[in-house]
């Protein structure tokens, strides 16, 4: 066995979490695992080694698993904390995995081993992928994992834990809860895969209005949509008797209770449903820290009369259970139509045909015998387009149900013909239906289980033609992708371009219930073409999320978030908001809808990161506050990114630099969200790679929450990112250096500029709440060192003074890149008073107070960066200073090392 005596080997992990995001194509590559090969030896460390004893190796043990969620104003932040130990006498690979809600963004991940925390950071996806490709070319191995769970994203990480060792995982994800069917739903996926001694879920809700309904259904151990559920007897709901706007839910099943639910450990979903009072003020604006959110959810409005066009796929792939479930769902949907509604049914396979009462017999015949070689009499009946729009009277509904029972799957999939005929019916309805008394809202319910293979087959051409036909009609098209064969990305584009949205309907015993629930969401339109208006003098209109909505449905909510132009917490401004609604006079009470309730919060945004330099230590000593984004600010960033990704769907697939995509990327990096455009990255120094005899990992280990691989001999924990199951790729042994993730790694190729490596900090991080806390132990002795010993600067003792290095940091609010010159042979005078690593200190040029605290990585230096001006050839030139501890301020810097010292380069 050989030991690697080179400089640091890099272990790179890139995680990209991509799920079902409206307006974004799912990416099957969710996790990328890379492990470094020993540059000296021709063998490399793996996560497998045959144990000396033939006795079974005990599985990793989950000692605790906590889910803590804070919901403020519908915005949910969930912290998942899991402690896992390795009870074996040999090291083995531990897998930690969390299933996230469909629309959640990861915002933080920290792993703690031996009291040292490793925090991942967010990078642009292509930049992260480029690093990964470069790593592969240098001898790395890789694995790609697919996304398989319903409406979810998966986060997975694997780490080699030494014998009797422990690891602590902390994951934070965030999402904006949407209101549907009259309530908000928060879902927590609990899948530890074993009985856990300390398992707890806590959800705290703080709302702007009284919480009127709150329930926790029984724990769901399947993916199926919940029907009529009994209450969760293990959940404890605590209501504040003095504040009806707050509530807390706790759920902590003990060992026996978990075993009663599942003897192999919990695997399922805990669901919390709640709603708030909106009768007094259906329109509410909350203002906080320079941002506002407008909630609009009027109740007790009369439903609009609607014209529903059902466009249904009956191609051959609908054979079996799918066609039965579609028929069952249609029978229930037809029963729920209001008598004043109108409806039509379009079936498509090779061609599309519109049903009417007069066509029932002939359509039954061709469903039985096929659509081929139709005689002239049959064609004449099919071409009779009279009475294809039916009022939902009891007799018409009964006849329609009888026809639905006759439906059978046939052959091909002619999607465009179904859409053409459906929009033709909408146009006819607008021309013939009596709308003098009340408006009629057209809705298209479009379902397919496959891809187009007749007539137009290019999805782009189908979207373009459908949008053109629908340009004047403005009919919302709601698309359902039934099963795995449907092209959900195409359907999302189709619906987004036509005022609707698309959903997956998963094959399973509950498919009928999924279809019925989807229809319930869109079955009761209350308002059409709602547009909110905000005065430009008070609101930054360029920051506002979507404010025009084609339809408001019963049980839903419209949300607009934006920035204020001027914010003064003391003045408590009231936005002069208004709206336009397309309605008949007298149909609704517009005056009541216009009554806006204003609420305020005293929370504020982030303070400036860098203090302004001053030539004398005159300002008082003020401890820096941690970076903080207010709740509404995060909500604004989250919703803006979501909507930008939706809009980007309509751009060309080859347009990687669209305005929407670039704006979404900038926000994702700024607010540290893992999105389809960004990835989580961890860089770990690998001290020593030990050669071991590899053994194939168990590819059938049984649980998704925490897995285990074969034993591994590793002096220090190795790390890899993986998905549920087996160990994908090999994790090299070696030690971690601590890392902090707020530094943005920006590579420059300009002469004289320093490429800063992705930095771990020297002190460990322990997650508590939203902020990382530095532990007091394991901090190295602090002393001043020569500038050339800062490894990330890449300079030597003979560095020419004329070539002063330039470093670049992402700072400020909003964050922007700023260059700092590292002064050579500058004054040793001190400047502003500030906070140093030891408390009180003064700003000095970096060369006169380079500390061991930030010897390895620039992120360790950034918290103590101060700027010095007026020292260069240009008045605008900014020099990099450091807040130097008082005991070093008047101490001269140490002499440089002798010329024989080795030159250090960046890892």
N, C-alpha and C positions, 0 to 999 in steps of 0.2 A: 504493500500500500504506500502510495506517495502522498505527501502533503503539498498543498498549493502555497508557495511562498511568494506569489506575485502580489501586486496591490489588490485592492478590493475586487472580488468577483461580484457582479451585480445579479441580483435575483429580481426579475421584473414581473409584476403581475398586472394585467390589464383586465378590468371588469367593465363590461358594457351591458347595462340592463335595458332591454327593449321589450316592450309588451304591446298590448292592444291599445294604442293611443289614437283617438279620433284624428284622422288626417295624417297618420304616419304609418308607413308600411312596416309590419313586424319583421324583425331581423332574427333569423334563426340562430345566429351566433350571439349568445348571451354572455358567455364567459370565455375568456381566453387565458389559458394557463401556460406559463413559460418557466422552465427551470434551466439553470446555467450548467454547462458542462465544465468540468475541471480542465483548465487550460494546460496543465502539466501532464496529468494522467490520461490514458486512453480509455479509462472507465470513469463512470460518474455515479454520484450518490443517488440512490432511489429511495422510495418510501417502503421498500419491502426487504425483509431479512428473515431467514429461517431461524426461529428461536432455538436455543440450545435444548430446551426441554420440549418433549412432544405434547405436553399437556396443553389444553385449550387456553388461548389468550383471552383474558376478560375484556369485554367491550368497554369503550369509554363511557363514563357515567356523567349524566347531566345532574349536577347537584342543585342547580336553581335555574329557573326560567321565568323572567318577569316581562310583562308587557305593560307599559305605562303610557297612556294616551291623554293628551290635553286637547280639548276641543274648545276653541274660542271663536265665536261668530262663524260657525260652520267650518272653520279651518282646523284640521286635525294634525297633530304631531305625535307620532308614536315612537317610543324608545323601547327597543328589544334588548334585554340583557340576559346573557346566558353564561353560566359557569360550568365548565366541563373539565373533568379530571380523567387522567389515564391511570387506572389501578394496576396495570400490567407491570411486569418486571423488565419489560423492554419498551422502547419507544414505539409509538404507532401513530398513524395518521387519523386525525379527527376531522369530521366534516360538520360544519355548521351551515344551516340553510334556513332561510326565511321566505315564505311565500307572501308577496306583497299584494295589496289591492290593485285592481286594474289600472287606476289612474294615479297611483302614488309615485312620487319622486323620492329616491334616496337622497339624503342631504348630509349624512355623516356615517362613517364607519371607523371604529377603533377596536383594535385587538390588543389585549394586554397579556404578556407572558413574563413571568419573573419580575413583576412590578414595573415592566417597561411597556409603554403603550406605543402602538404603531397605527397612525391615523392615515387613511387613504385620502387622496386629493383628486379633484375633478379636472380633467383635461379634455380638449377637443378630441372627438373620436378619431379622426383621421391622423392627428398628431400622435395620439396614443398608439394607433395601429402602426404608424411608421416606426415608432420605437420598438414595437413588437416584431415587425418584419426584420429590423436591423438585428434584433436579438436572435431571431431564428437563424439568420445568416452567420451569426457568430457561434452557433452550436447549441442553440436552445431547442427544446422540444415543446410541442403545443397540443392543446385539445380544444375542441369546439363542442358546446353543449346546446341542445335545442330546448325550446320552450314548449311545454305540453299542457300545463294546467289551464283550466277555464279562466278567462278574463283575469289573468294574473301575471305578475312578473316574479322571477325567482332570483334571490341573491344567495350565492353559495360560496363558502370559503373552506379550504382544507388546510390543516397545519399539522406538522409532525410535533407531537408532544412527547417529551422524554419520559422515562419510567417514573411513575408516581408524580408526574408533573400536572399542572393545571393551566387552563387558559380561560380568559374572560373575553367574551364578544359583546360589543355594543353597536347596535345599528339604529339609525334614526331615519324614518321616512315621513313624508308629509303629503297631504292631499286636501282638496276642497270638497267637502261633502255636498252632493247635489240632492235636491228634493225631488222625489218621484212618488207618485201614488199617495201623496199626502204626508210623507215623512222623510226624514234624513236617515240614512243607513250607514253605520260604521261597522266594518267587518274585520275581525282579527283571526288570522289563520294560526291555529295552535297545532303543531305537528312535531312534538319532541321525539316521537318514536319509541318512547319508554316511559315507565312510571317515574315521575319526578317528585322528589321529596318536597322541594320548595317551588311550587308553581303558583303564580299569581297574575291576575289581570286587573288593572285599575284604570278606569276611564273617568275623567273629570270633565264635566260640561259647564261652560260659562257662556251664556247667550245674552243677546240684547233685549229679548222679550221673555215673558214668562214661559217656562217649559210646560206645555199642556198635556202632552202624552209622552210616556217613556216606558218601553218594555224591552225585555231581554228574552227572546224565544229560547227554547231548549237547544242545547248544543247540537250542531249539525255535523254528523259523521260522514256526510257524502257531499258531492257537488250539486245535488239536485236543488232546484229552486224550492224554498220553503213554502208549504201551503198553509193550512190552518194549523198553527203550532201552539203547543202548551207552553206556559211560561217556564223559564229556567229556575228550578227550585234551589239551585246552588248560588244563584246570583243575588247579591245584596244591593239594593238600591237605597241610597241615602239622599233625602231631599232636605234642603235648608229651609227650616220653618220661617226664617226671616228674609229669605231671598228666593223667590220662585224661579229666578233665572239661572240657578245653579243646581247641579245634581252630581252625584258620584256613584259609580257602579263598581263593585268589586266582585271578583269570582276567583276563588282559591280552593279548588277541589283537593282534598287530602288523598293519601295513598289509596285507601279503600274506595273512595268515590271515583277516582280516576280508573281504577281497576273495574269498577262496576260498568263504566261507560265503555271501556275497551281494555281487555287484559294485556294487550301489547303496548299500551300507551295511547294517549289521545292523538287523534288525527281528524281534524275537522275545523269548523268555523264557529266562533262566538259572534253573534250578531246583536248589535244595539240599534234600536229604532226610536226616534224621538221627533217631536214637532214642537213649534212655538206658537204663541198667540199672535194672530195677525188680523183679528177682526176690527180692532180699534184703528190701527194704522197699517193698512196693507202695503204702504210705501214707506220705507225706513232708510235713512242715511246715517252711517256711522263715520265719524271723522277721528283720525288718530295719526299723529306724527307726520302731517303733510300728505297723507293719503286718505281717500274716502272709498267707501263701498256703499252701493245702493242696492238694497234688497226690495224686490217687488213681487208680491204674491197675493193678489186680491182673492178673497173668498166670496162664496155665495153669489157668483155671477151666473146669469142664464147662459147655457151652452149655445154656441153657434150651431145653426143648421149646417150639416156637412154632406158633401157628395164623396163617397168612398169608392175608389176603384181598386179592386183586388186583382193583381196581375200575378198569376201563380204558375210555377214551373211544374209541368207534368211529364217531363222527359223520362227516359228509361231508368235513369239513376235514382229516381224517386221511388223505385220499386220497394215493396216490403213495408217495414215499420214506418218509414218516413211518410209515405202517402197516407197511411192510416192515421198518423199523428196530425198531419195537415188537415185531413178531413174532420177529425175530432175537434181541432181548434176552430176551424171555420164554422162548425155547427154552433159552438159557443159564441163566437164573435157575431154571427148573424142574429142570434137571440138577443144580443146586447144593443143592437141598433135602435135608435130612437125612432118613433113613428114618423117624425118630420124629416128624417134623413133620407138620402137617396144612395143607391149602390149599384155597382156593376161588377160582373165577374169575367175576367179575361184569362183563358188558359193558353199556354204556349208550349209547343214542342218543336216539330218541324216548321209549323206556322202558328200563328196566334188566331184564336177564335173567341168571339164575344158571345156569351150566353144570353138568351132571352127565353121567356116562357115558350114561345112558339118554336124554339130550336131544340127543346129538351129531347125529343124523340130522335131527331137526326144526329145530335151530338152524342147520344148514347150509342147509336149505331157505329159511328166512326171511332168512338172510344173502344168499342168491342172489336172492331174489324180493322182499325187503322185509318190513317189520314191519306192513304194512297189511292189513286184511281177513282176519285170521286166522280159520280155521274153529274150530268147537268142539273138535274132536279135538286140534288143535294147541295150543289154549289149555289144554286139560286136561293135556297133557304138560308144558307150561311151568309150570303151577301145581302140579306134583308136586315138592315140596321135599325129598324123600327123597334121601339120599346126595349132598347138595351139598357136604358137608365131607369131603374125601378124605385118607386118610393117604398120605404121599409114598412109597409102595412103588414099585419099578421098573415094575410093570405100570400103576399109576395115572398115574405120570409120563409113560410112553410114550403112553398114551391122551390125556392132556392136551396133549402136544406135537402130536399128530395134529390135535386140535381147533384149536389155535392156528394151524396152517398154513391153516385154513379161514377165518380171520377176514377180513372185508372191511369197509370203511367204508360207512356208510349215510346217515342224514339228520341229525337235529337233536341237541341237547345237553341231556339231562335229568340234570343233575348231582345234584340232590337225591334222585332215585329210586335212582341208583347208590349213594349214601351210605346211604340207608335200608336197602336190601337188604344192603349190606355189614355194617352194624352188627347187623342181624338175624341174620346168620350168626355173628357174634362171640357174641351172646347165646346162640344155640343151642349153640355150641361150649363155652361155659362150663357149660352145663347137661348136656351129653351126654358130653364127653370125660373120660376117666378121669384125674383129677389127684391121685389118692391117693399115687402113687409119687413124682412130681416135678411141679413147677409147669409150666403151659403159658402162654406169653406171647402174647397176641393182637397182631397188627400189621396195619395197613391200608396197602397200597401203592396210592395213588390218583394216576392220571395223566389229564390232560386237556390239549387243545391250544386250547381256546376258552373262550367265556363262556356261562353258562346262558341258554337261550332257550326252554325248555319247562318247564311246571309252575312251581315257584318260580324266579324270575329275579333277585330282589333278593339280592345277596351277603350283606347283613346278616341277612336272614331265613334264608338257608341256614346261615350260621354258627350262629345261635341255635338252630335246630331240631336241627342235628347235635350241638351241644354238649349239648342237653337229652337226646337219645337216648343219648348216650355218657356221661352223668353218672355212672351206676353202673358202666358197663363199663370206663371209664378206658382205652380203647383208643388207643394212639398212632396218629395219622393222619399219614403222611408223603406230602406232596403234590409232584407233579412238574408243572411248567409247561412243556409241550412246544412250543417255538417262540414266535414273537412274538405270536401271537393270544391266548395264555393270559393271564389276569389274575393276575399273580404276587402283587399286593398282597392280593387276595381269598384266594388260596391260603395266603399267610403267616398271615393272620388265622385261617383255618380250622384250620391245623395248630397254631398257637400256642394256640388255645382248646381243642385236643384233644391236648395232650401230645406233639406232634411238631414237625416243621419242614418247610419247603418249599424247593425248589431249582428253578432253571432248567435245562432241557435244551435246548441250542441246536441248531438245525437245522444239519446239516453231516455230513460223511462219518463223523464219530466219534460220532454220536448213540447208536448201539448201545453203544459203549464207555462213554459217559456214563451210560446207564441201568444197565449192569452194575455199574459202579463205585459208583453210588448204592446199589444193592441190597446190594453187598458191605458197605457201611458199617452197614447195619441187619440183616444176615442172621444175626448171631450174638449175640443178647442173652445176657449172662452173669449179670447181677443185675437185679432189679426193685425199684422203689420204695426207692431208697437215700436216706436222710436223715442229714445230719451234724449233730451236736450239740456246741455249745461252751459252756463254763460262763459265765454272764452276768457273774460277778465278774471274769473275765479278759478278756472280749471285749465290744466294743460291738456288741450284736446288731443294732442299727439300721443298722450300717454293712456288714453281711455281704452279699455277693452271694448269688445263688440257692444254696441248700444242699439242696434236695430235687430228686431226679432220677428220672423215671419208669423209665428203663432205662439200664444201663451196657452198651455194646456192646464186643465184642472189638476190640482195636486202637485204642480211644478213650482218653479221660482225663476225669475229673471234676475241676473246679477250683473252689475256694472262696477268696475273698480278703476280708479284713476288717481292722478296726482293733483294736488292743489298748487296753484301758482304762488300763493302767499299763505303762509301758515303762522298763526299766532294763537297759541293755546289759550291765552287769557281772553281773547276776543270771542272765541267760540263761534266761528262763522256759520251761517246757514246758507247752503247752496240754493240758489234760485232755480231749482230743477223743474223741468216741465216735460211733457211727452205728447206725441201724436199717436192716435189710435184710429184705425180704419173701422168705422162703425156707423150704423144708421142712427139718426137723431132719436134720442129717447130710449135707445136699447139698453144703455147702462148709465149709471150715475157718475159722470166724469168728475164732478166736483169732489165726491168722496174719494175717488182714486187719486186725485191730486193732493190730498191731505198728507203731507210728508212729516214723519216724526224724525227729529234729529237727536242723535246721541253722540257723546264725546268720550274720548279716552285721553288720559294724560301721558300715555307712553310716548316716547320719542325715538328718533332714529339714532344712527351711529354718530359719535363724535369724530372730529378729524383725527386721523391716525398719527400725523406728525405735528409736534409743536413748532411754532414759528421760532426760528433762531433769534438770539439776541446777544449783543456783544458783552453784556454784563449779566451776572446772575441776579437780576432784579425780580423776575416774576416769582410768585409763591410756588412752593413745591406742591404739585397736584398729582395724585396717583392716576395713571391712565386707566380708562374704563375699557372693558372688553368689548370687541366689536359686537353690535347688536342690531338686528333688523326687526322692526316692529311687526306685529301680527298682520296688520293690513298691508304692509309693504311686501311681506312674503306672499300673502294672498294675491296681491297685484302681479308680482313676478311669476308666480305659479300659473295663474289664469292667462296672463299674456303669452307665456311660452306655449301653453296648450293651444291657444287660438292661432298663434303664428304657425305652429306645426300643421294645424288643420288647413290653413290657407295655403301653405306650401304644397299640400297634396295636389293642388291644381296646376302647379308649375311642372315644367318638363322634368322627367326623371334625371336627365343629364345636367340639369341646372343646379349644381352644388353651391352656387354663390348667390342664390336668390336673396332678395332683401329680407323676406320673412325668415329664411333659414339663418342668415347672419345675425339678425336681431335676436332670434331665439337662442342662438349659440352664445351671444354676448351676455344675455341675462342668465343663462344656465351657468356660465363660468363665474359670473359675479356673485350669484346666490348659492353656488356650490350644489346645484341640482344635477343628478344623473338622469339624463334624458336620451332620446334616440340620437342626439348629436354629440353627447359627451360620454366619457368613460371614467370609471374610478381607476386610479393607478397607485400602486405601491412599489417603491424601490427599496430593496433590503440589501445592505452589505453582507456578503457571504464570507465569513472569516476563513473557514476551512471546509473543504469538501472531502468527505471520507469515502473511500471505495468500499462498497458492500456487495454481497452476492444477491442479485435481484431475484424476487419471487413474484409471480403474477398475483395481482390483487384480487380479492374476492369480488367478482362482478355481480354477485347476487345478494349483497348484504341488504338487510331488510328494511330500513326505515329512512325516510327522507329528511327528518329533522337533524339528526346527528348520525353520521355513519362511522365506519371504522375500516381501516385497511389492515393489511398484514403488518406484523411488527417491523419497526425500523430502528436501526442503530444510528443515533444522531446525537452528537454532543450538545448541540443547540437545536431549538425547534426550527424546522424548515417551514416553508409556507407555500401553498399554491391555492389558486382559486379554482373551484370546481363546481359541479352541479350535484344533484342529489346523489347519487349512487356511487358507483365505484370510484376509485381514485383515478382521475384522468390525468395522465402525464406523471412525471416523476418530480418529487420535491427534493431539492438538494439540502443536505444538512448544513448547518452553519448558524451563526448568531445574528440577531437583529441589532441594528442601531436605531435608536428612537427617532421618531419623525413627527413633524407637525404639518398640517395640511393647508394652512392659509396662504402659503407662498405660491405664487403663480410662476411656473417654470417657463421662462420666455427665452428661447435660444436666438442669439444674434450672430451674424457672420461678418460684422463690420470689423475692420482693423482696430485693435486696441480695446475691443469690448470683450467682456468676460462671459463665457457660457456658464450659467449657474446650474449646478446639478439639482435634481429634485431632492429636497432636503429633509432628512429626519432631525429632530431636535435632540439635545443631549439629555434632557430630562423627561421622565415618563409622563404620560397623560392618563388620568383616570376620569372617565366620563361621569359627570353628575349634573343632572338637569341639562340645560342647553350649552353650558360652558365647560371647557376642559380645565381641570384643576391640576396643578403641578405638585407631585408628591415631594416631600422634603428630603427623602433619603436618596442615595445613589447619585448625588450631585458631586461632580469632580471638583478638586481644589481649583480655585480661581486664581489666575495670575496673568500678568501682561506678557505677551510673546511678540517676537518680531513679526512684522506684517507678512513676510514671505512664508510664515508657518500657517497662515490661513489657506488651507488646501484648495478651497473653491476659488481663490483668486488666480491661481496658476502663475505666480510670479516668483522670481528668484532673487537672491541677494544682490545680483548684478543687473536688476531690471533698470533700463535707462529711465532717468527722471522725465525725459521729454515725452515718454509714452505712458502717461498716467492712465491706469485702467478705468474703464467705465462699467458700472454695474447698473442693472435696471430692476426696478420693483414695481409691482402693481399696488398702488396706494390710493388713498383718498375716497371720497364718497360723491359720485359713483367712482369705483376704482378705475384708475388710468395708469398707464405705464409712464414712469418718470426715470430719467437718467441721473446718476450720481457719479461724479468723478472722485476716484480714490487719490487723494493728494499724496505726492511724494516730496519729501523735504520741505514740508510746510511748517508753519509756526506751531509750537507746542502749547500756545496759550489756550485757556479754556473760555467757553462761551456761555450759553444758556444753562440755567439750572434745570434739572430734569430728573427722571426716575431711572436709576441704573439697576443692574442685577442685584445689587445689595441695598437698594433704597435710594437715599439721596446721592446725587451725582451732578456732573457738569459735562456739557457737550465739548468733545475734543476731536481733532482729526483722527480718523481711524488708525493711521500709522503710529500714533502716540498712545493708543489704548486698545490694541488688539488683544482680546481676552481668550483664554482657553475655553470659555463658555461657548463661543461660536467658532471654534477652530475648524470643525469638520464641514458645517453646512450653513448656507446663507440664511436659512429660515431662523436659525438660532440668533442671528445678528439682527434681523429685521425689527423685533420689538424694541430694540434699544438704538435704532437708527435716528439720528438727528441731522438736520441739514445746516450747512455753513455756506454763507454767501459772502461776496465781496473779497474773496481771497484769490481769484483767478484773473486771467487776462480779460475776461468778459464779465461785466457786472451781473449778467444773468446766469453765469456758471454756478452750479450747485455742487458742493463737495459733500462727500459722505462722512458724517461724523458719528461718534458713538457716545452714548450717555455713560460716562466713565465713573466708576465708584470713587467716592471722595478720597479714599486712601491711596488711589493711584493717580489722582489729578496732578499732584506736584512731584510725582516720581518720574525720573527720566526713563524712556523706553530701553529695554535690554539691547545689548549689541546683537547684530545678526550672527548666525552660526558660521563656523569656518567654511571656506569654499568647498571642502570635501563632502559637505552634507549633501545627501541625495535631493534631487529636485522632485517635489511632489506634484502630481497632476490630479486632475479631477477624476473621480471614479468613472 
